[in-house]
């Protein structure tokens, strides 16, 4: 038994195949673009987060040098201001929760920077904000794909 396909049926099968091929290519291309954007976002956030962790540690070191060592060079408030502003700038690349935490750290630093060297409460308040920010950064890193 032979099945014969007329010219019209051949053309419509060809057209159907072409349409499905185009749809498949479009879906594949769209997924690839989306995946690349997510990967780039994750890489940017990951890099900024690691740098944030480094800068937070350096700020903590400045506070300890100022308070416990009474070292006006290593514990300089100017160094602290540079670190706090850099931390706030880096947070822009991350998530809103991190930005809020760094703004809170900056506000706390602004209130306490003059007394960090002489007042343990001031030093501990800033260190507490550093720890809060560090925790939020680590939580963000754990959510990245």
Secondary structure, DSSP 4 states (H G I P E B T S, - for coil): ------HHHHHHHHHHHHHHHHHHHHHHHHHHHHHHHHHHHHHHHHHHHHHHHHHHHHHHHHHHHHHTS--TTTT-HHHHHHHHHHHHHHHTTS-HHHHHHHHHHHHHHHHHTTTTTT-HHHHHHHHHHHHHHHHHHHHHHHH--
